[in-house]
Amino acid sequence: MLFSSLLALSCAALAARACPDEEHGHDHTHEHSRRAFPSTQLTPPSRPLVWGDLNVLHTTDSHGWLLGHQKPSFPEPNYSGTLGDFSSFVAHMKELALEKDVDLLLVDSGDIHDGTGLTDGFPPGGVDAHDSNKFLMELPYDIMAIGNHELYVYANTLDMFTNFVPKLEGRYLSSNVNISVFDNQGNNVSVPVGDRYRKFKTRKGRSVTSLGVIFNFTFNDVNTTVQAVEDMVKETWFADAIKEEPDLFLLVGHMPVVETDNWPTVFNAIRAVHPTTPMMIFGGHTHIRDCVQYDGRSMALESGRYMETVGFMSMDFDQHSTTPKDITFNRRYLDTNLVTYEACYHTQSDNATFATVEGQQITGGLNELAERFNLGMLFGTAPRDFTIEQAPYPSNGSSLSLFVAAMEYALPLNSTRQGVPAIMITNSGSQRFDVYSGPFTRNEQLTAVPYMDLFLYVPDVPTGVARQVIAALNKPRHALESRAWDEAYARGEVDMIYRAWLEEMDEKSFGPERRAAQNATLGYVTQDSCPGVGDDTLHTPLPFFVVPDFIGSDAPADASDSDPIDLVFVDFIEDRVLEILNKLQKDKTYTTADVHQYSNLLSSEVLGVYAEKFWN
């Protein structure tokens, strides 16, 4: 008890040191490159990591969050570490592995594109994540796997194939993904984006066979191919890859670890050949923290999103026992901040010695990239936090309400229909991240709403009909609902899964456990199916409010049902809107000929226009 108390005091002191003093820590300029440390102390990790014979650090779905979460409102400070800090952490962990004489590997499960200004803020003629990916190359990844966000745009896939994959020298895997390119003779050929698999030896001489698999994704761009997982495991190359038994199968891929998804297909195919070989599986895609054990000699881990979480897994080999038994695995979800990374439990460094030269260079290079992309350009100063799920919709604290207000103001300014009454509709999934109080810069704009959707409209719709469209869009589609969900998932949409996880977390946390944690900071409270507690740091769960799939503005209060009005909506729901309009009334049959472009503004630009007007 005394040791625990002293350790907690030591960590609290470290947390205080990790936050700079008033002179350095409270810079309110709008420069994105200025490192923003949290102004409040961070909760230290709860207990030491459990090391094993073989240990793995895992990242996934980073989506460009390489300069850390820089806002002071919780839970953001929990995730304030930069990629440079993570690089320093990995270096110290490698040193510890040497001291302990054990193996430590580093893996990533994909989706390194699309999400912040560092990836999406490139100038005209550039390619998404081309510049930011150079910094990921600096980390000693043993395995990286492809994600669906590497496949939406052919130029991004080609950039990966041409510039990223060769630098990884066989460590970037795309077991079931091909790209079409021209060979040296000018022939169009389909080849793997990365390697199908990798076989290697660890520092301790253990043999490892790795695959890099993506779920059954269907929305990839032309000239790319995603093979169904159930077909991949029937391929001759797959049989050849797994024929020889290694000491460990290390499976890394962009699909969730739940037993209803595609990982069990790969697992079962391997188990049919090697019933007892240890397996470590690292998934991703659904942005949640999760852990599953398919049997007693395997563990499957998913490690969140947006560089909020670093996963840790360890295992002990059973020294080739003649009667194989269950293997001891441990897993942990680490908050990505300096307090986690530094002395208390993990790297045993301190504030003065933690940052490595390489780590400092990575953070410095990312700051320079942010300046080159002009990510600090200020639109205005947000007066409060606006969140997607932590505030009810509609409300003053809802970012969905904020976006509706922004649409009403910004879209008519750039439209020939200015002055004509309108109802405007978008999907709540267009809001990718919260808007926090403080400077609202170009980076915040790209982070909050990165999608470049057009707004279309149908003119002269009777107001009484137009008023019913949002409700119809949000209405469950009964027999078609399951199919629609499957189609959305196959396109790569995961908001529904992430939100369901947050909702379950909030519901389960009411009661004694939640009351006992009231002094903890807001963050994830994970309940997975693996033994023990996975979260490294104690948190109180985020409040959660159910939000509709579609949101929008109201018609003018004095409009009668027969008054004509413009019905404005994002382009990708055009077919569905026309279908609904034709079901709601029979006076007119609406077709694509009735649909026109409403504004030159894209959805990713709307908040910036609003902020320039109302937040200055």
C-alpha positions in Angstrom: 0.0 0.0 0.0 2.8 2.4 0.9 4.6 1.6 -2.4 1.4 2.3 -4.4 0.9 5.6 -2.6 4.5 6.7 -3.2 4.2 5.6 -6.9 1.0 7.6 -7.3 2.7 10.6 -5.8 5.7 10.2 -8.1 3.4 9.9 -11.1 1.4 13.0 -10.0 4.6 14.9 -9.8 5.5 13.8 -13.3 2.1 14.8 -14.6 2.7 18.2 -13.2 6.1 18.4 -14.9 4.7 17.2 -18.2 2.6 20.3 -18.3 4.7 23.5 -18.8 4.5 26.6 -16.7 2.4 29.7 -17.4 5.1 31.2 -19.6 5.3 28.3 -22.0 2.0 26.4 -21.6 -0.8 28.9 -22.3 0.0 30.2 -25.7 -3.4 31.3 -27.2 -2.0 32.2 -30.7 -3.6 30.4 -33.6 -0.3 28.9 -34.9 -1.0 25.2 -35.4 2.7 24.5 -35.1 2.7 25.7 -31.5 2.7 22.7 -29.2 -0.3 23.0 -26.8 0.3 21.1 -23.6 -2.8 20.4 -21.4 -3.3 23.0 -18.7 -4.5 20.4 -16.2 -2.7 17.4 -14.7 -3.2 14.1 -16.4 -4.1 10.9 -14.7 -1.1 8.6 -14.5 -1.3 4.9 -15.6 -2.8 2.6 -13.0 -0.3 -0.2 -13.0 2.9 -1.5 -14.7 2.8 -3.2 -18.0 3.1 -7.0 -17.9 5.9 -8.0 -20.2 6.2 -11.4 -21.8 8.5 -13.4 -24.0 7.2 -11.5 -27.0 5.6 -8.1 -26.8 3.9 -5.9 -29.4 3.0 -2.2 -29.6 0.0 -1.5 -31.9 -1.4 1.6 -33.7 -4.4 1.8 -36.0 -6.7 4.3 -37.7 -4.3 7.2 -37.0 -5.9 9.3 -39.8 -3.3 12.0 -39.7 -3.4 12.7 -36.0 0.3 13.0 -35.8 0.7 16.2 -33.8 -1.5 15.0 -31.0 -4.8 16.3 -29.7 -4.1 19.9 -28.7 -7.3 21.2 -27.1 -7.5 21.7 -23.3 -11.1 20.3 -22.9 -11.1 16.6 -21.8 -10.8 14.0 -23.1 -8.4 15.7 -25.5 -5.4 16.1 -23.2 -5.4 12.3 -22.7 -4.2 12.1 -26.3 -1.8 15.0 -26.5 1.3 13.1 -27.5 2.8 13.7 -30.9 4.2 11.1 -33.3 7.6 12.3 -32.2 6.7 11.5 -28.6 5.5 8.1 -29.7 8.8 7.6 -31.5 10.7 8.4 -28.3 8.4 6.0 -26.4 9.1 3.2 -28.9 12.8 3.8 -28.6 12.7 3.6 -24.8 10.6 0.5 -24.9 13.1 -1.1 -27.3 15.8 -0.4 -24.7 13.7 -2.0 -22.0 13.1 -5.1 -24.1 16.9 -5.4 -24.5 17.3 -5.1 -20.7 14.6 -7.7 -20.1 16.0 -9.9 -23.0 12.6 -10.2 -24.6 11.2 -9.4 -28.1 9.3 -6.2 -28.9 7.6 -5.6 -32.2 5.7 -2.6 -33.6 2.7 -3.0 -36.0 0.0 -0.8 -37.6 -3.4 -1.8 -38.9 -4.0 0.8 -41.6 -6.0 4.0 -42.3 -3.1 6.5 -42.3 -5.0 8.8 -44.8 -7.9 11.3 -44.3 -8.6 13.0 -41.1 -6.5 16.2 -40.2 -4.8 19.0 -42.1 -1.5 17.1 -42.0 -3.0 14.6 -44.4 -5.8 16.5 -46.1 -4.4 20.1 -46.2 -2.0 19.5 -49.1 -1.8 22.3 -51.8 -3.3 21.9 -55.3 -1.5 19.1 -57.2 -0.6 17.3 -54.1 -1.7 13.8 -52.8 -3.4 13.1 -49.5 -0.9 12.0 -46.8 2.1 12.0 -49.1 4.0 14.4 -46.9 2.8 13.1 -43.5 3.5 9.5 -44.4 7.2 10.3 -44.6 7.2 10.7 -40.8 5.6 7.3 -40.3 8.4 5.8 -42.3 10.8 7.0 -39.6 9.3 4.6 -37.0 10.6 1.0 -36.8 7.4 -0.7 -37.8 7.8 -4.5 -38.3 4.4 -4.8 -40.1 2.1 -2.2 -41.5 -1.2 -3.2 -43.2 -3.4 -1.4 -45.7 -6.7 0.2 -44.8 -9.8 1.3 -46.7 -8.8 4.9 -46.6 -5.8 4.0 -48.6 -8.2 2.8 -51.4 -10.9 5.5 -51.9 -8.7 7.5 -54.3 -6.5 5.7 -56.9 -3.9 8.5 -56.7 -3.5 7.8 -52.9 -3.1 4.0 -53.6 -0.6 4.7 -56.4 1.4 7.0 -54.1 1.6 4.3 -51.5 2.7 1.8 -54.1 5.3 4.1 -55.6 6.7 6.0 -52.6 5.7 4.3 -49.3 5.8 0.6 -49.9 9.4 0.5 -51.3 10.7 2.3 -48.2 9.2 -0.4 -45.9 11.2 -3.1 -47.7 8.7 -6.0 -47.4 7.1 -4.8 -44.2 3.9 -3.3 -45.8 1.3 -6.0 -46.4 -1.8 -6.1 -48.5 -2.7 -9.8 -48.6 -6.0 -9.3 -50.4 -5.5 -5.9 -52.2 -4.1 -5.3 -55.7 -3.4 -2.2 -57.8 -3.4 -1.9 -61.6 -0.3 -0.3 -62.9 1.8 -0.4 -66.1 4.8 -2.7 -66.1 8.1 -2.0 -67.9 6.7 -3.1 -71.2 3.7 -0.8 -70.9 1.2 -3.6 -70.1 -1.6 -3.0 -67.5 -1.0 -5.5 -64.8 -2.7 -6.1 -61.4 -0.2 -6.6 -58.6 -0.3 -6.5 -54.8 0.0 -3.0 -53.3 2.4 -4.3 -50.8 3.6 -7.9 -50.0 1.1 -10.7 -49.5 2.9 -11.9 -46.4 6.2 -11.6 -44.5 8.3 -14.2 -42.8 11.0 -13.0 -40.4 13.0 -13.8 -37.3 12.8 -11.7 -34.1 15.8 -10.5 -32.3 15.5 -13.6 -30.0 15.4 -15.9 -33.1 11.7 -16.7 -33.1 10.2 -17.4 -36.5 7.2 -15.2 -37.4 4.7 -15.5 -40.3 2.6 -12.3 -40.9 -0.4 -11.5 -43.1 -2.0 -8.0 -43.7 -5.7 -8.4 -44.5 -8.5 -5.9 -45.1 -12.2 -6.6 -44.5 -14.6 -7.2 -47.5 -14.5 -3.6 -48.6 -16.4 -2.7 -51.8 -16.0 1.1 -52.2 -12.4 1.0 -53.5 -11.5 3.2 -56.5 -11.1 2.0 -60.0 -7.8 0.2 -60.8 -7.7 -1.3 -57.3 -9.1 -4.7 -56.3 -10.1 -6.1 -52.9 -10.5 -9.8 -52.8 -13.1 -11.3 -50.3 -11.4 -12.7 -47.3 -13.1 -16.1 -47.8 -11.7 -16.3 -51.3 -8.2 -15.2 -50.2 -7.8 -18.1 -47.8 -8.3 -20.5 -50.7 -5.4 -19.1 -52.7 -2.4 -21.2 -53.4 0.0 -18.5 -52.1 -2.0 -18.5 -48.8 -1.5 -22.2 -48.4 2.2 -21.9 -49.2 2.6 -19.0 -46.8 1.1 -20.9 -43.8 2.4 -24.4 -44.7 5.5 -24.2 -42.6 4.8 -23.8 -38.9 6.4 -20.7 -37.3 6.8 -20.0 -33.6 4.1 -17.3 -34.0 1.5 -16.2 -36.5 1.4 -12.4 -36.3 -1.8 -11.3 -38.1 -2.2 -7.6 -38.8 -5.2 -6.2 -40.7 -7.8 -3.6 -41.2 -10.9 -5.3 -39.8 -12.5 -5.6 -36.4 -11.7 -8.4 -34.1 -15.4 -9.3 -33.2 -16.1 -13.0 -34.0 -18.9 -12.0 -36.5 -16.4 -10.2 -38.9 -13.7 -11.6 -41.2 -10.8 -12.4 -38.8 -12.2 -15.8 -37.8 -12.1 -16.8 -41.4 -8.3 -16.3 -41.5 -7.9 -17.7 -38.0 -9.9 -20.9 -38.8 -8.0 -21.4 -42.1 -4.7 -21.4 -40.2 -6.0 -23.5 -37.3 -7.0 -26.2 -39.8 -3.3 -26.6 -40.6 -1.7 -25.6 -37.3 -4.1 -26.4 -34.4 -1.9 -25.1 -31.6 0.5 -22.5 -33.0 0.3 -19.3 -31.0 -1.4 -16.4 -32.8 -1.4 -12.7 -32.1 -4.0 -10.7 -34.1 -4.2 -7.0 -34.5 -7.3 -5.4 -36.0 -8.8 -2.0 -36.7 -11.3 -0.1 -38.7 -14.2 0.4 -36.2 -12.4 3.0 -34.1 -13.0 1.2 -30.8 -11.0 -0.5 -28.1 -11.7 -4.3 -28.2 -10.2 -7.6 -27.3 -11.2 -11.2 -28.1 -9.7 -14.6 -27.7 -10.7 -17.1 -30.3 -9.1 -19.9 -28.3 -6.6 -20.3 -25.4 -3.6 -19.9 -27.7 -4.5 -16.6 -29.4 -5.5 -13.1 -28.6 -7.0 -10.4 -31.0 -6.7 -6.7 -30.2 -8.2 -3.5 -31.6 -6.7 -0.3 -30.5 -9.0 2.6 -31.1 -8.6 5.6 -33.5 -6.9 9.0 -34.1 -3.8 8.2 -32.1 -5.9 8.2 -29.0 -4.7 4.7 -28.1 -1.6 2.6 -28.3 -2.3 -1.1 -27.9 0.1 -3.3 -26.0 0.0 -7.1 -26.0 2.4 -9.6 -24.5 2.6 -13.4 -24.4 4.7 -16.2 -22.9 5.6 -19.2 -25.0 5.1 -22.6 -23.5 8.5 -23.9 -24.7 7.0 -26.5 -27.1 5.3 -28.6 -24.4 4.3 -32.0 -25.6 0.7 -31.2 -24.4 0.0 -27.6 -25.4 -2.0 -25.7 -22.9 -3.5 -22.2 -22.9 -0.9 -19.4 -23.3 -0.7 -16.5 -21.0 -1.6 -13.2 -22.9 -1.8 -9.7 -21.5 -3.2 -6.6 -23.2 -3.4 -2.9 -22.4 -4.9 0.2 -23.9 -2.5 3.1 -23.4 -3.6 6.8 -23.5 -1.2 8.6 -25.9 0.3 11.3 -23.7 3.7 12.1 -22.1 2.5 11.0 -18.6 1.7 7.5 -20.0 4.9 7.4 -22.0 7.3 8.6 -19.4 8.7 7.3 -16.1 5.9 6.0 -14.0 5.3 2.5 -15.3 6.5 2.1 -18.8 9.7 3.6 -20.1 11.3 4.6 -16.7 12.7 7.8 -18.2 12.0 11.2 -16.9 10.9 14.5 -18.3 14.5 15.6 -19.0 15.6 12.5 -20.8 12.5 11.2 -22.5 12.6 12.9 -25.9 15.0 11.3 -28.3 16.7 13.2 -31.1 14.7 11.3 -33.6 11.5 12.0 -31.8 12.3 15.7 -31.6 13.1 15.8 -35.3 9.7 14.1 -36.2 7.7 16.6 -34.1 9.7 19.5 -35.6 9.2 18.2 -39.1 5.4 17.9 -38.5 5.3 21.4 -37.2 7.1 22.6 -40.3 4.6 20.7 -42.5 1.7 22.3 -40.7 3.2 25.7 -41.4 3.8 24.9 -45.0 0.2 23.7 -45.4 -1.0 27.0 -43.7 -3.0 25.0 -41.1 -2.8 27.8 -38.6 -4.9 30.2 -40.7 -7.5 31.5 -38.3 -11.2 31.7 -39.2 -12.3 32.8 -35.7 -12.4 31.7 -32.1 -15.0 29.2 -31.0 -16.8 30.5 -27.9 -17.4 27.0 -26.4 -17.1 23.3 -27.0 -19.4 21.8 -29.6 -19.5 18.0 -29.5 -21.2 15.3 -31.7 -22.4 12.8 -29.1 -21.7 14.5 -25.7 -24.5 17.0 -26.1 -28.1 16.4 -27.2 -29.2 17.4 -30.7 -30.5 20.0 -31.0 -28.7 22.1 -28.3 -26.3 25.0 -28.0 -23.5 22.5 -27.3 -24.2 20.2 -30.3 -21.8 20.4 -33.2 -24.6 19.1 -35.3 -26.7 22.1 -34.4 -23.7 24.3 -35.1 -23.3 22.8 -38.6 -27.0 23.3 -39.4 -26.7 27.0 -38.4 -23.6 27.2 -40.5 -25.3 25.7 -43.5 -28.2 28.2 -43.2 -25.8 31.1 -43.2 -23.0 30.0 -45.6 -24.6 28.1 -48.4 -27.0 30.9 -49.6 -24.0 33.3 -49.7 -22.6 31.3 -52.5 -25.8 30.5 -54.3 -28.0 32.0 -57.0 -30.9 31.1 -54.8 -30.1 33.5 -52.0 -33.4 34.9 -50.6 -35.4 31.9 -51.6 -36.7 29.9 -48.5 -35.0 26.6 -48.1 -34.8 23.5 -45.9 -31.2 22.1 -45.8 -30.3 18.5 -45.0 -27.1 16.7 -44.4 -26.0 13.5 -42.6 -24.7 13.6 -39.1 -21.9 11.3 -40.2 -20.5 14.3 -42.1 -19.3 15.6 -38.7 -16.1 13.6 -38.1 -14.8 15.3 -35.0 -15.8 17.7 -32.3 -15.2 21.5 -32.4 -13.6 22.7 -29.2 -13.4 26.2 -27.7 -10.5 28.4 -28.8 -8.9 29.1 -32.2 -10.8 27.7 -35.1 -8.2 27.3 -37.8 -7.9 25.7 -41.1 -6.8 22.5 -39.4 -9.9 22.5 -37.2 -12.0 23.0 -40.2 -10.5 20.0 -42.0 -10.6 17.9 -38.9 -14.3 18.6 -38.0 -15.7 18.1 -41.5 -13.2 16.7 -43.9 -15.6 15.5 -46.6 -15.9 17.5 -49.8 -19.6 16.9 -50.5 -21.6 19.1 -52.9 -25.0 20.5 -52.0 -27.8 20.0 -54.5 -31.4 21.2 -54.4 -34.8 20.6 -55.9 -36.7 23.9 -56.3 -40.4 24.6 -55.6 -41.1 21.7 -53.4 -44.3 22.2 -51.3 -43.2 23.2 -47.8 -45.5 20.6 -46.3 -43.8 17.8 -48.3 -40.3 19.2 -47.7 -40.8 19.3 -44.0 -41.3 15.5 -43.9 -38.2 14.5 -45.8 -35.8 14.5 -42.8 -38.2 12.3 -40.7 -38.4 9.9 -43.7 -34.7 9.7 -44.0 -34.3 8.9 -40.4 -37.1 6.3 -40.4 -35.9 2.7 -40.1 -36.3 0.8 -43.3 -37.5 -2.4 -41.7 -36.7 -5.4 -44.0 -34.2 -3.3 -45.9 -32.5 -1.9 -42.8 -30.2 -4.9 -42.3 -29.1 -4.8 -46.0 -28.6 -1.1 -45.9 -26.4 -1.4 -42.8 -24.4 -4.1 -44.5 -24.0 -2.0 -47.6 -22.9 1.0 -45.5 -20.3 -1.1 -43.7 -19.0 -2.5 -46.9 -18.5 1.1 -48.1 -16.3 1.7 -45.0 -18.8 3.5 -42.8 -18.1 2.9 -39.1 -19.7 5.7 -37.2 -22.7 3.5 -36.3 -20.4 1.0 -34.6 -18.3 3.6 -32.8 -21.4 5.4 -31.5 -23.0 2.1 -30.4 -19.8 1.4 -28.4 -19.9 4.9 -26.7 -23.6 4.4 -26.0 -23.0 1.0 -24.4 -20.1 2.4 -22.4 -22.3 5.2 -21.0 -25.2 2.9 -20.2 -23.0 0.3 -18.4 -21.2 2.9 -16.4 -24.2 4.2 -14.5 -24.2 2.9 -10.9 -21.5 2.3 -8.3 -18.7 1.9 -10.7 -19.4 5.3 -12.4 -19.9 7.1 -9.0 -16.6 5.6 -7.8 -14.9 7.2 -10.8 -16.4 10.6 -10.5 -13.0 12.2 -9.7 -11.4 10.7 -12.8 -11.1 12.6 -16.1 -13.3 11.9 -19.0 -12.1 9.2 -21.3 -12.8 5.6 -22.5 -14.0 3.0 -20.1 -13.5 -0.3 -22.0 -15.3 -3.5 -21.3 -14.1 -6.2 -23.6 -14.2 -10.0 -23.4 -10.5 -10.6 -22.5 -9.6 -11.3 -18.9 -8.5 -8.5 -16.6 -8.8 -4.7 -17.0 -7.5 -3.4 -20.4 -7.5 0.4 -19.8 -4.2 1.7 -18.6 -5.7 4.8 -17.0 -8.9 5.1 -15.0 -11.5 7.4 -16.6 -15.1 8.4 -16.2 -17.0 7.6 -19.4 -18.0 10.2 -21.9 -21.7 11.3 -21.7 -23.5 10.0 -24.8 -26.6 11.2 -26.5 -28.2 9.4 -29.5 -28.2 11.6 -32.6 -30.2 11.1 -35.8 -28.6 9.9 -39.0 -29.8 13.1 -40.8 -30.0 16.6 -39.5 -31.3 19.8 -41.1 -32.9 23.2 -40.9 -36.5 24.1 -40.5 -38.8 25.9 -42.9 -39.7 29.5 -42.1 -42.2 29.5 -39.2 -44.8 31.5 -41.3 -44.6 29.2 -44.3 -47.8 27.4 -45.2 -47.7 23.8 -46.4 -48.5 24.9 -50.0 -45.7 27.5 -50.3 -42.8 26.5 -52.6 -39.4 26.0 -51.0 -36.0 24.8 -52.0 -35.0 21.4 -50.7 -31.2 21.4 -50.3 -29.2 18.2 -49.5 -25.8 16.7 -49.8 -25.1 15.0 -53.2 -24.7 11.4 -52.1 -28.3 11.1 -50.9 -29.8 12.3 -54.2 -31.4 9.0 -55.1 -32.9 8.5 -51.7 -34.3 12.0 -51.5 -36.0 11.6 -54.9 -37.4 8.3 -53.8 -38.8 9.9 -50.7 -40.3 12.9 -52.5 -42.2 10.5 -54.8 -43.6 8.5 -51.9 -44.7 11.6 -50.0 -46.8 13.0 -52.8 -48.3 12.0 -56.2 -48.7 15.4 -57.8 -45.3 15.3 -59.5 -42.8 12.7 -60.3 -39.3 14.0 -59.3 -36.3 12.9 -61.4 -32.6 13.8 -61.6 -33.7 16.5 -64.1 -35.2 18.4 -61.2 -31.9 18.4 -59.2 -29.4 21.2 -59.5 -26.2 22.4 -57.8 -27.2 24.8 -55.0 -23.8 26.3 -54.0 -20.1 26.3 -54.9 -19.3 25.7 -51.2 -18.3 22.2 -50.2 -19.3 20.7 -46.9 -15.7 21.0 -45.7 -15.8 24.8 -46.2 -19.1 25.6 -44.5 -17.8 26.0 -40.9 -15.0 28.3 -41.9 -17.3 30.7 -43.6 -19.6 30.7 -40.5 -16.6 31.2 -38.1 -15.3 34.2 -40.1 -18.7 35.9 -39.7 -19.8 35.0 -36.1 -16.6 34.1 -34.2 -14.6 37.3 -34.8 
